[in-house]
């Protein structure tokens, strides 16, 4: 499973924003933004917005799997400590989120300016 980010920055009325598009195997799966008034305290550019996007995807996938399990078993509620296991997609998303704590590599993300240069 290949998870990539396409990032961009833009000015807003009260500061600036970072936007990211997440693709899995070249299919667009999620868009998100992070808005800032003054500056960010990221280790590298776009780190926060990429982590936010992955957190949202992880939450969505976890909720989908929880609902699927409840439907299959006929349960209305699950125990508080119930964990999703055995999902390749969820494992890949969590692994990529953990990788964001490390300094970036060339294949971790690209900006929309890179795409413009390719045209």
C-alpha positions in Angstrom: 0.0 0.0 0.0 1.6 3.3 -1.2 0.5 6.3 0.8 1.5 9.7 -0.6 0.8 13.3 0.2 0.4 16.3 -2.1 0.9 19.5 -0.1 0.4 23.2 -0.7 0.4 26.4 1.3 -1.9 29.4 0.8 -2.5 32.8 2.5 -5.7 33.3 4.4 -7.4 36.5 5.8 -5.9 36.0 9.2 -2.6 34.1 8.4 -1.9 31.1 6.3 -2.9 27.5 5.8 -1.3 24.2 4.8 -3.4 21.8 2.7 -2.7 18.2 2.0 -4.3 15.6 -0.2 -3.7 11.9 0.7 -3.5 9.3 -2.0 -3.4 5.6 -1.5 -2.1 3.7 -4.6 -2.7 6.9 -6.7 -6.4 7.1 -5.6 -7.4 10.3 -3.7 -8.8 9.3 -0.4 -8.7 12.4 1.9 -8.2 16.2 1.9 -7.5 18.3 5.0 -6.2 21.7 6.0 -4.4 23.3 9.0 -4.8 27.0 9.6 -2.2 29.1 11.3 -2.2 32.7 12.5 1.5 33.4 12.9 3.8 30.4 12.6 4.1 26.6 13.1 6.3 24.6 15.4 6.8 21.7 13.1 10.0 19.7 12.6 9.6 20.2 8.9 7.1 21.9 6.6 3.6 20.3 6.3 4.3 17.8 9.2 1.3 18.8 11.2 -1.2 18.8 8.4 0.0 15.4 7.1 -0.3 13.9 10.6 -3.8 15.5 11.0 -4.9 13.8 7.7 -3.6 10.4 8.8 -5.3 10.8 12.2 -8.6 11.5 10.5 -8.2 8.6 8.1 -7.3 6.3 11.0 -10.4 7.4 13.0 -12.6 6.9 9.9 -11.3 3.4 9.2 -11.6 2.4 12.8 -15.2 3.6 13.0 -16.0 1.8 9.7 -14.5 -1.5 11.1 -16.3 -1.1 14.4 -19.6 -0.6 12.7 -19.0 -3.5 10.4 -18.1 -5.7 13.4 -21.2 -4.6 15.3 -23.4 -5.4 12.2 -21.9 -8.8 11.7 -22.2 -9.8 15.4 -25.6 -8.1 16.1 -24.1 -6.0 18.9 -25.2 -2.5 19.6 -22.2 -1.6 21.8 -18.6 -2.7 22.1 -16.5 -2.8 25.2 -14.5 0.3 25.9 -11.2 -1.5 25.4 -12.2 -3.1 22.1 -9.4 -2.7 19.6 -9.3 -3.2 15.8 -6.7 -5.8 14.8 -5.8 -7.5 11.5 -6.6 -4.6 9.2 -3.8 -4.1 6.6 -5.0 -0.6 5.7 -5.2 0.5 9.4 -1.7 -0.9 10.0 -0.3 0.9 7.0 -1.9 4.2 8.1 -0.5 3.9 11.6 3.0 3.0 10.3 3.0 6.0 8.0 1.8 8.3 10.9 4.7 7.0 13.0 7.1 7.7 10.1 6.1 11.4 10.2 7.9 11.8 13.5 11.2 11.2 11.6 12.9 13.7 9.3 11.3 13.6 5.8 12.6 11.6 2.9 12.2 12.6 -0.7 9.4 10.1 -1.2 7.4 11.1 1.9 5.8 14.1 0.3 5.9 16.5 -2.6 4.5 20.0 -3.0 2.1 21.1 -5.6 4.9 23.2 -7.1 6.7 19.9 -8.0 3.6 18.9 -10.0 3.6 22.3 -11.8 7.2 21.8 -12.8 6.4 18.4 -14.3 3.8 19.9 -16.7 
